[in-house]
């Protein structure tokens, strides 16, 4: 389950070309992503969303926070977004659902701490 989270966060941290490769290898073509601020479908939709978040928070990185938990085809984990090596400014909680091939098919995101 840690591998799923590592791959997921790597996609959020990657430059566009590397992100495309990660999305193609580890995310289902039928991907859906929903959080309180966004709802997108497909790899291209997630790619564009990540571009927008990275533009809003330049130089910030996503890091795992706490332990990963999962069962069957579901993985839940908390993540942080902030300057590398510093306390996260944003903290969220995601649940991912894997497809039959072990790729990320659905992401259900929640925001626990967001700056004003």
Secondary structure as UniProt FT lines:
FT   HELIX           2..13
FT   HELIX           16..26
FT   STRAND          27..35
FT   TURN            36..37
FT   STRAND          38..41
FT   HELIX           42..56
FT   TURN            57..59
FT   STRAND          60..71
FT   TURN            72..73
FT   STRAND          74..83
FT   TURN            84..85
FT   STRAND          90..98
FT   TURN            100..101
FT   STRAND          104..113
//
